[in-house]
Amino acid sequence: MSSGPTAKLIDELVLAVVGTARDARARHVLAQALHGLVRLARSEQLLDMQRDAARAMGAGSRRETRALMRRLGARSQGQLPLALQDSEADRA
């Protein structure tokens, strides 16, 4: 696992809930469950951000929204262009 602040917080939470009296297996299961919840929350946050970006770009129908979401997913590594930059380039 990573050694970032989330992992440290999860370790502290596991020690506070389970303590050192229980076996290592119980601590490990709880820690993995908490890591799974963090991953799920991050993926839900990413989906919400993509949905909001699709709405902001003006996707009207469900078909347009799905196509836009696919395009956003395909270029998720790059930076998304701002609508203001595009409209300013059209005026010039």
Backbone atoms as SQL, in Angstrom:
CREATE TABLE atoms (id INTEGER PRIMARY KEY, chain TEXT, resi INTEGER, resn TEXT, atom TEXT, x REAL, y REAL, z REAL);
INSERT INTO atoms VALUES
  (1, 'A', 1, 'MET', 'N', 0.832, -1.184, 0.000),
  (2, 'A', 1, 'MET', 'CA', 0.000, 0.000, 0.000),
  (3, 'A', 1, 'MET', 'C', 0.876, 1.247, 0.000),
  (4, 'A', 2, 'SER', 'N', 0.223, 2.367, -0.259),
  (5, 'A', 2, 'SER', 'CA', 0.949, 3.634, -0.278),
  (6, 'A', 2, 'SER', 'C', 1.226, 4.105, 1.151),
  (7, 'A', 3, 'SER', 'N', 2.132, 5.032, 1.254),
  (8, 'A', 3, 'SER', 'CA', 2.480, 5.552, 2.584),
  (9, 'A', 3, 'SER', 'C', 2.046, 7.001, 2.725),
  (10, 'A', 4, 'GLY', 'N', 1.037, 7.393, 1.973),
  (11, 'A', 4, 'GLY', 'CA', 0.558, 8.767, 2.015),
  (12, 'A', 4, 'GLY', 'C', -0.268, 9.046, 3.254),
  (13, 'A', 5, 'PRO', 'N', -0.814, 10.243, 3.323),
  (14, 'A', 5, 'PRO', 'CA', -1.596, 10.620, 4.500),
  (15, 'A', 5, 'PRO', 'C', -2.853, 9.769, 4.682),
  (16, 'A', 6, 'THR', 'N', -3.453, 9.323, 3.578),
  (17, 'A', 6, 'THR', 'CA', -4.644, 8.476, 3.690),
  (18, 'A', 6, 'THR', 'C', -4.299, 7.143, 4.338),
  (19, 'A', 7, 'ALA', 'N', -3.198, 6.543, 3.912),
  (20, 'A', 7, 'ALA', 'CA', -2.785, 5.258, 4.481),
  (21, 'A', 7, 'ALA', 'C', -2.456, 5.400, 5.965),
  (22, 'A', 8, 'LYS', 'N', -1.813, 6.493, 6.325),
  (23, 'A', 8, 'LYS', 'CA', -1.481, 6.716, 7.740),
  (24, 'A', 8, 'LYS', 'C', -2.744, 6.904, 8.579),
  (25, 'A', 9, 'LEU', 'N', -3.701, 7.638, 8.028),
  (26, 'A', 9, 'LEU', 'CA', -4.960, 7.850, 8.740),
  (27, 'A', 9, 'LEU', 'C', -5.729, 6.536, 8.898),
  (28, 'A', 10, 'ILE', 'N', -5.712, 5.715, 7.860),
  (29, 'A', 10, 'ILE', 'CA', -6.376, 4.403, 7.943),
  (30, 'A', 10, 'ILE', 'C', -5.705, 3.541, 8.996),
  (31, 'A', 11, 'ASP', 'N', -4.381, 3.555, 9.047),
  (32, 'A', 11, 'ASP', 'CA', -3.663, 2.771, 10.072),
  (33, 'A', 11, 'ASP', 'C', -4.033, 3.234, 11.487),
  (34, 'A', 12, 'GLU', 'N', -4.113, 4.544, 11.671),
  (35, 'A', 12, 'GLU', 'CA', -4.494, 5.066, 12.984),
  (36, 'A', 12, 'GLU', 'C', -5.921, 4.687, 13.345),
  (37, 'A', 13, 'LEU', 'N', -6.810, 4.735, 12.354),
  (38, 'A', 13, 'LEU', 'CA', -8.201, 4.366, 12.588),
  (39, 'A', 13, 'LEU', 'C', -8.332, 2.888, 12.929),
  (40, 'A', 14, 'VAL', 'N', -7.584, 2.036, 12.242),
  (41, 'A', 14, 'VAL', 'CA', -7.609, 0.596, 12.535),
  (42, 'A', 14, 'VAL', 'C', -7.126, 0.340, 13.949),
  (43, 'A', 15, 'LEU', 'N', -6.055, 0.989, 14.349),
  (44, 'A', 15, 'LEU', 'CA', -5.548, 0.806, 15.717),
  (45, 'A', 15, 'LEU', 'C', -6.547, 1.306, 16.753),
  (46, 'A', 16, 'ALA', 'N', -7.246, 2.398, 16.443),
  (47, 'A', 16, 'ALA', 'CA', -8.217, 2.933, 17.385),
  (48, 'A', 16, 'ALA', 'C', -9.438, 2.022, 17.514),
  (49, 'A', 17, 'VAL', 'N', -9.858, 1.423, 16.406),
  (50, 'A', 17, 'VAL', 'CA', -11.060, 0.585, 16.420),
  (51, 'A', 17, 'VAL', 'C', -10.755, -0.815, 16.920),
  (52, 'A', 18, 'VAL', 'N', -9.755, -1.454, 16.323),
  (53, 'A', 18, 'VAL', 'CA', -9.448, -2.848, 16.646),
  (54, 'A', 18, 'VAL', 'C', -8.464, -2.941, 17.797),
  (55, 'A', 19, 'GLY', 'N', -7.510, -2.043, 17.829),
  (56, 'A', 19, 'GLY', 'CA', -6.483, -2.099, 18.860),
  (57, 'A', 19, 'GLY', 'C', -5.452, -3.169, 18.555),
  (58, 'A', 20, 'THR', 'N', -4.587, -3.409, 19.493),
  (59, 'A', 20, 'THR', 'CA', -3.537, -4.410, 19.287),
  (60, 'A', 20, 'THR', 'C', -3.918, -5.758, 19.881),
  (61, 'A', 21, 'ALA', 'N', -5.052, -5.824, 20.592),
  (62, 'A', 21, 'ALA', 'CA', -5.438, -7.069, 21.250),
  (63, 'A', 21, 'ALA', 'C', -5.899, -8.122, 20.246),
  (64, 'A', 22, 'ARG', 'N', -6.553, -7.694, 19.173),
  (65, 'A', 22, 'ARG', 'CA', -7.051, -8.654, 18.187),
  (66, 'A', 22, 'ARG', 'C', -5.923, -9.161, 17.311),
  (67, 'A', 23, 'ASP', 'N', -6.251, -10.180, 16.536),
  (68, 'A', 23, 'ASP', 'CA', -5.228, -10.777, 15.680),
  (69, 'A', 23, 'ASP', 'C', -4.934, -9.885, 14.474),
  (70, 'A', 24, 'ALA', 'N', -3.849, -10.178, 13.824),
  (71, 'A', 24, 'ALA', 'CA', -3.396, -9.393, 12.674),
  (72, 'A', 24, 'ALA', 'C', -4.365, -9.506, 11.509),
  (73, 'A', 25, 'ARG', 'N', -5.044, -10.635, 11.398),
  (74, 'A', 25, 'ARG', 'CA', -5.986, -10.831, 10.289),
  (75, 'A', 25, 'ARG', 'C', -7.141, -9.843, 10.371),
  (76, 'A', 26, 'ALA', 'N', -7.674, -9.615, 11.538),
  (77, 'A', 26, 'ALA', 'CA', -8.782, -8.670, 11.715),
  (78, 'A', 26, 'ALA', 'C', -8.340, -7.254, 11.369),
  (79, 'A', 27, 'ARG', 'N', -7.139, -6.877, 11.781),
  (80, 'A', 27, 'ARG', 'CA', -6.616, -5.552, 11.447),
  (81, 'A', 27, 'ARG', 'C', -6.444, -5.407, 9.936),
  (82, 'A', 28, 'HIS', 'N', -5.913, -6.472, 9.305),
  (83, 'A', 28, 'HIS', 'CA', -5.685, -6.431, 7.861),
  (84, 'A', 28, 'HIS', 'C', -7.006, -6.318, 7.100),
  (85, 'A', 29, 'VAL', 'N', -8.011, -7.085, 7.499),
  (86, 'A', 29, 'VAL', 'CA', -9.307, -7.050, 6.817),
  (87, 'A', 29, 'VAL', 'C', -9.941, -5.668, 6.941),
  (88, 'A', 30, 'LEU', 'N', -9.903, -5.082, 8.112),
  (89, 'A', 30, 'LEU', 'CA', -10.463, -3.750, 8.308),
  (90, 'A', 30, 'LEU', 'C', -9.706, -2.707, 7.486),
  (91, 'A', 31, 'ALA', 'N', -8.392, -2.793, 7.474),
  (92, 'A', 31, 'ALA', 'CA', -7.589, -1.837, 6.703),
  (93, 'A', 31, 'ALA', 'C', -7.898, -1.945, 5.211),
  (94, 'A', 32, 'GLN', 'N', -8.024, -3.167, 4.700),
  (95, 'A', 32, 'GLN', 'CA', -8.321, -3.350, 3.278),
  (96, 'A', 32, 'GLN', 'C', -9.723, -2.858, 2.946),
  (97, 'A', 33, 'ALA', 'N', -10.669, -3.049, 3.851),
  (98, 'A', 33, 'ALA', 'CA', -12.023, -2.546, 3.626),
  (99, 'A', 33, 'ALA', 'C', -12.024, -1.022, 3.564),
  (100, 'A', 34, 'LEU', 'N', -11.268, -0.387, 4.442),
  (101, 'A', 34, 'LEU', 'CA', -11.193, 1.073, 4.420),
  (102, 'A', 34, 'LEU', 'C', -10.495, 1.591, 3.167),
  (103, 'A', 35, 'HIS', 'N', -9.435, 0.903, 2.734),
  (104, 'A', 35, 'HIS', 'CA', -8.771, 1.288, 1.482),
  (105, 'A', 35, 'HIS', 'C', -9.736, 1.148, 0.308),
  (106, 'A', 36, 'GLY', 'N', -10.541, 0.102, 0.311),
  (107, 'A', 36, 'GLY', 'CA', -11.533, -0.087, -0.746),
  (108, 'A', 36, 'GLY', 'C', -12.561, 1.037, -0.765),
  (109, 'A', 37, 'LEU', 'N', -12.987, 1.468, 0.407),
  (110, 'A', 37, 'LEU', 'CA', -13.925, 2.592, 0.471),
  (111, 'A', 37, 'LEU', 'C', -13.313, 3.880, -0.071),
  (112, 'A', 38, 'VAL', 'N', -12.047, 4.093, 0.208),
  (113, 'A', 38, 'VAL', 'CA', -11.366, 5.287, -0.301),
  (114, 'A', 38, 'VAL', 'C', -11.293, 5.225, -1.824),
  (115, 'A', 39, 'ARG', 'N', -10.950, 4.068, -2.382),
  (116, 'A', 39, 'ARG', 'CA', -10.885, 3.927, -3.839),
  (117, 'A', 39, 'ARG', 'C', -12.255, 4.152, -4.471),
  (118, 'A', 40, 'LEU', 'N', -13.296, 3.603, -3.860),
  (119, 'A', 40, 'LEU', 'CA', -14.649, 3.780, -4.365),
  (120, 'A', 40, 'LEU', 'C', -15.052, 5.253, -4.333),
  (121, 'A', 41, 'ALA', 'N', -14.738, 5.935, -3.254),
  (122, 'A', 41, 'ALA', 'CA', -15.070, 7.360, -3.149),
  (123, 'A', 41, 'ALA', 'C', -14.339, 8.178, -4.208),
  (124, 'A', 42, 'ARG', 'N', -13.087, 7.832, -4.469),
  (125, 'A', 42, 'ARG', 'CA', -12.335, 8.557, -5.501),
  (126, 'A', 42, 'ARG', 'C', -12.929, 8.333, -6.885),
  (127, 'A', 43, 'SER', 'N', -13.323, 7.098, -7.189),
  (128, 'A', 43, 'SER', 'CA', -13.903, 6.828, -8.504),
  (129, 'A', 43, 'SER', 'C', -15.261, 7.503, -8.649),
  (130, 'A', 44, 'GLU', 'N', -16.059, 7.540, -7.585),
  (131, 'A', 44, 'GLU', 'CA', -17.337, 8.247, -7.637),
  (132, 'A', 44, 'GLU', 'C', -17.116, 9.739, -7.832),
  (133, 'A', 45, 'GLN', 'N', -16.106, 10.286, -7.196),
  (134, 'A', 45, 'GLN', 'CA', -15.804, 11.703, -7.359),
  (135, 'A', 45, 'GLN', 'C', -15.398, 11.995, -8.802),
  (136, 'A', 46, 'LEU', 'N', -14.605, 11.118, -9.407),
  (137, 'A', 46, 'LEU', 'CA', -14.190, 11.304, -10.794),
  (138, 'A', 46, 'LEU', 'C', -15.393, 11.255, -11.728),
  (139, 'A', 47, 'LEU', 'N', -16.306, 10.307, -11.492),
  (140, 'A', 47, 'LEU', 'CA', -17.505, 10.233, -12.318),
  (141, 'A', 47, 'LEU', 'C', -18.363, 11.486, -12.173),
  (142, 'A', 48, 'ASP', 'N', -18.496, 11.992, -10.958),
  (143, 'A', 48, 'ASP', 'CA', -19.255, 13.224, -10.748),
  (144, 'A', 48, 'ASP', 'C', -18.612, 14.399, -11.483),
  (145, 'A', 49, 'MET', 'N', -17.294, 14.477, -11.442),
  (146, 'A', 49, 'MET', 'CA', -16.596, 15.557, -12.133),
  (147, 'A', 49, 'MET', 'C', -16.792, 15.454, -13.639),
  (148, 'A', 50, 'GLN', 'N', -16.740, 14.238, -14.180),
  (149, 'A', 50, 'GLN', 'CA', -16.948, 14.052, -15.615),
  (150, 'A', 50, 'GLN', 'C', -18.383, 14.411, -15.998),
  (151, 'A', 51, 'ARG', 'N', -19.339, 14.032, -15.170),
  (152, 'A', 51, 'ARG', 'CA', -20.743, 14.355, -15.440),
  (153, 'A', 51, 'ARG', 'C', -20.953, 15.866, -15.411),
  (154, 'A', 52, 'ASP', 'N', -20.361, 16.539, -14.436),
  (155, 'A', 52, 'ASP', 'CA', -20.482, 17.994, -14.360),
  (156, 'A', 52, 'ASP', 'C', -19.823, 18.672, -15.563),
  (157, 'A', 53, 'ALA', 'N', -18.700, 18.146, -15.995),
  (158, 'A', 53, 'ALA', 'CA', -18.029, 18.710, -17.174),
  (159, 'A', 53, 'ALA', 'C', -18.889, 18.525, -18.415),
  (160, 'A', 54, 'ALA', 'N', -19.549, 17.382, -18.526),
  (161, 'A', 54, 'ALA', 'CA', -20.422, 17.143, -19.673),
  (162, 'A', 54, 'ALA', 'C', -21.586, 18.129, -19.668),
  (163, 'A', 55, 'ARG', 'N', -22.156, 18.378, -18.499),
  (164, 'A', 55, 'ARG', 'CA', -23.252, 19.348, -18.405),
  (165, 'A', 55, 'ARG', 'C', -22.758, 20.754, -18.749),
  (166, 'A', 56, 'ALA', 'N', -21.560, 21.092, -18.284),
  (167, 'A', 56, 'ALA', 'CA', -21.025, 22.430, -18.535),
  (168, 'A', 56, 'ALA', 'C', -20.719, 22.641, -20.013),
  (169, 'A', 57, 'MET', 'N', -20.378, 21.578, -20.712),
  (170, 'A', 57, 'MET', 'CA', -20.071, 21.691, -22.137),
  (171, 'A', 57, 'MET', 'C', -21.341, 21.700, -22.981),
  (172, 'A', 58, 'GLY', 'N', -22.496, 21.492, -22.350),
  (173, 'A', 58, 'GLY', 'CA', -23.758, 21.639, -23.061),
  (174, 'A', 58, 'GLY', 'C', -24.254, 20.396, -23.757),
  (175, 'A', 59, 'ALA', 'N', -23.977, 19.249, -23.245),
  (176, 'A', 59, 'ALA', 'CA', -24.517, 18.030, -23.848),
  (177, 'A', 59, 'ALA', 'C', -26.014, 18.009, -23.593),
  (178, 'A', 60, 'GLY', 'N', -26.806, 17.978, -24.663),
  (179, 'A', 60, 'GLY', 'CA', -28.250, 18.076, -24.532),
  (180, 'A', 60, 'GLY', 'C', -28.936, 16.750, -24.276),
  (181, 'A', 61, 'SER', 'N', -28.740, 15.799, -25.137),
  (182, 'A', 61, 'SER', 'CA', -29.461, 14.539, -25.015),
  (183, 'A', 61, 'SER', 'C', -28.613, 13.493, -24.308),
  (184, 'A', 62, 'ARG', 'N', -29.255, 12.385, -23.986),
  (185, 'A', 62, 'ARG', 'CA', -28.498, 11.298, -23.342),
  (186, 'A', 62, 'ARG', 'C', -27.446, 10.738, -24.279),
  (187, 'A', 63, 'ARG', 'N', -27.774, 10.632, -25.554),
  (188, 'A', 63, 'ARG', 'CA', -26.816, 10.114, -26.535),
  (189, 'A', 63, 'ARG', 'C', -25.593, 11.028, -26.612),
  (190, 'A', 64, 'GLU', 'N', -25.828, 12.337, -26.660),
  (191, 'A', 64, 'GLU', 'CA', -24.713, 13.279, -26.688),
  (192, 'A', 64, 'GLU', 'C', -23.890, 13.191, -25.406),
  (193, 'A', 65, 'THR', 'N', -24.570, 13.028, -24.278),
  (194, 'A', 65, 'THR', 'CA', -23.868, 12.932, -22.997),
  (195, 'A', 65, 'THR', 'C', -22.984, 11.702, -22.965),
  (196, 'A', 66, 'ARG', 'N', -23.507, 10.552, -23.415),
  (197, 'A', 66, 'ARG', 'CA', -22.687, 9.328, -23.425),
  (198, 'A', 66, 'ARG', 'C', -21.491, 9.479, -24.348),
  (199, 'A', 67, 'ALA', 'N', -21.695, 10.064, -25.527),
  (200, 'A', 67, 'ALA', 'CA', -20.583, 10.267, -26.462),
  (201, 'A', 67, 'ALA', 'C', -19.542, 11.201, -25.861),
  (202, 'A', 68, 'LEU', 'N', -20.010, 12.256, -25.196),
  (203, 'A', 68, 'LEU', 'CA', -19.091, 13.194, -24.565),
  (204, 'A', 68, 'LEU', 'C', -18.323, 12.535, -23.432),
  (205, 'A', 69, 'MET', 'N', -18.995, 11.696, -22.634),
  (206, 'A', 69, 'MET', 'CA', -18.326, 10.994, -21.536),
  (207, 'A', 69, 'MET', 'C', -17.250, 10.058, -22.083),
  (208, 'A', 70, 'ARG', 'N', -17.536, 9.396, -23.209),
  (209, 'A', 70, 'ARG', 'CA', -16.522, 8.525, -23.814),
  (210, 'A', 70, 'ARG', 'C', -15.317, 9.337, -24.249),
  (211, 'A', 71, 'ARG', 'N', -15.566, 10.494, -24.865),
  (212, 'A', 71, 'ARG', 'CA', -14.447, 11.338, -25.293),
  (213, 'A', 71, 'ARG', 'C', -13.650, 11.848, -24.104),
  (214, 'A', 72, 'LEU', 'N', -14.350, 12.236, -23.036),
  (215, 'A', 72, 'LEU', 'CA', -13.651, 12.700, -21.834),
  (216, 'A', 72, 'LEU', 'C', -12.814, 11.592, -21.230),
  (217, 'A', 73, 'GLY', 'N', -13.334, 10.374, -21.213),
  (218, 'A', 73, 'GLY', 'CA', -12.586, 9.241, -20.676),
  (219, 'A', 73, 'GLY', 'C', -11.375, 8.913, -21.511),
  (220, 'A', 74, 'ALA', 'N', -11.487, 9.094, -22.827),
  (221, 'A', 74, 'ALA', 'CA', -10.377, 8.781, -23.721),
  (222, 'A', 74, 'ALA', 'C', -9.219, 9.745, -23.540),
  (223, 'A', 75, 'ARG', 'N', -9.540, 10.990, -23.203),
  (224, 'A', 75, 'ARG', 'CA', -8.456, 11.964, -23.044),
  (225, 'A', 75, 'ARG', 'C', -8.328, 12.438, -21.607),
  (226, 'A', 76, 'SER', 'N', -8.604, 11.548, -20.674),
  (227, 'A', 76, 'SER', 'CA', -8.543, 11.933, -19.266),
  (228, 'A', 76, 'SER', 'C', -7.126, 12.261, -18.815),
  (229, 'A', 77, 'GLN', 'N', -6.126, 11.851, -19.570),
  (230, 'A', 77, 'GLN', 'CA', -4.745, 12.149, -19.194),
  (231, 'A', 77, 'GLN', 'C', -4.370, 13.588, -19.515),
  (232, 'A', 78, 'GLY', 'N', -5.017, 14.188, -20.523),
  (233, 'A', 78, 'GLY', 'CA', -4.670, 15.542, -20.935),
  (234, 'A', 78, 'GLY', 'C', -5.518, 16.582, -20.243),
  (235, 'A', 79, 'GLN', 'N', -5.296, 17.821, -20.635),
  (236, 'A', 79, 'GLN', 'CA', -6.037, 18.923, -20.051),
  (237, 'A', 79, 'GLN', 'C', -7.241, 19.216, -20.930),
  (238, 'A', 80, 'LEU', 'N', -8.389, 19.456, -20.299),
  (239, 'A', 80, 'LEU', 'CA', -9.599, 19.767, -21.043),
  (240, 'A', 80, 'LEU', 'C', -9.572, 21.229, -21.481),
  (241, 'A', 81, 'PRO', 'N', -9.981, 21.506, -22.746),
  (242, 'A', 81, 'PRO', 'CA', -10.009, 22.907, -23.178),
  (243, 'A', 81, 'PRO', 'C', -11.188, 23.630, -22.531),
  (244, 'A', 82, 'LEU', 'N', -10.991, 24.889, -22.250),
  (245, 'A', 82, 'LEU', 'CA', -12.056, 25.700, -21.679),
  (246, 'A', 82, 'LEU', 'C', -12.934, 26.250, -22.795),
  (247, 'A', 83, 'ALA', 'N', -14.209, 26.332, -22.550),
  (248, 'A', 83, 'ALA', 'CA', -15.137, 26.849, -23.543),
  (249, 'A', 83, 'ALA', 'C', -14.842, 28.312, -23.848),
  (250, 'A', 84, 'LEU', 'N', -14.368, 29.073, -22.863),
  (251, 'A', 84, 'LEU', 'CA', -14.052, 30.474, -23.082),
  (252, 'A', 84, 'LEU', 'C', -12.905, 30.638, -24.073),
  (253, 'A', 85, 'GLN', 'N', -11.919, 29.769, -23.992),
  (254, 'A', 85, 'GLN', 'CA', -10.799, 29.852, -24.920),
  (255, 'A', 85, 'GLN', 'C', -11.259, 29.575, -26.335),
  (256, 'A', 86, 'ASP', 'N', -12.160, 28.612, -26.518),
  (257, 'A', 86, 'ASP', 'CA', -12.659, 28.279, -27.840),
  (258, 'A', 86, 'ASP', 'C', -13.473, 29.440, -28.426),
  (259, 'A', 87, 'SER', 'N', -14.318, 30.066, -27.599),
  (260, 'A', 87, 'SER', 'CA', -15.162, 31.142, -28.093),
  (261, 'A', 87, 'SER', 'C', -14.318, 32.379, -28.425),
  (262, 'A', 88, 'GLU', 'N', -13.258, 32.631, -27.683),
  (263, 'A', 88, 'GLU', 'CA', -12.381, 33.760, -27.978),
  (264, 'A', 88, 'GLU', 'C', -11.621, 33.537, -29.266),
  (265, 'A', 89, 'ALA', 'N', -11.243, 32.299, -29.555),
  (266, 'A', 89, 'ALA', 'CA', -10.536, 31.991, -30.794),
  (267, 'A', 89, 'ALA', 'C', -11.458, 32.157, -31.984),
  (268, 'A', 90, 'ASP', 'N', -12.755, 31.877, -31.824),
  (269, 'A', 90, 'ASP', 'CA', -13.708, 32.042, -32.924),
  (270, 'A', 90, 'ASP', 'C', -13.912, 33.518, -33.267),
  (271, 'A', 91, 'ARG', 'N', -13.873, 34.384, -32.236),
  (272, 'A', 91, 'ARG', 'CA', -14.082, 35.809, -32.480),
  (273, 'A', 91, 'ARG', 'C', -12.901, 36.449, -33.188),
  (274, 'A', 92, 'ALA', 'N', -11.716, 35.931, -32.978),
  (275, 'A', 92, 'ALA', 'CA', -10.504, 36.548, -33.523),
  (276, 'A', 92, 'ALA', 'C', -10.300, 36.247, -34.997);
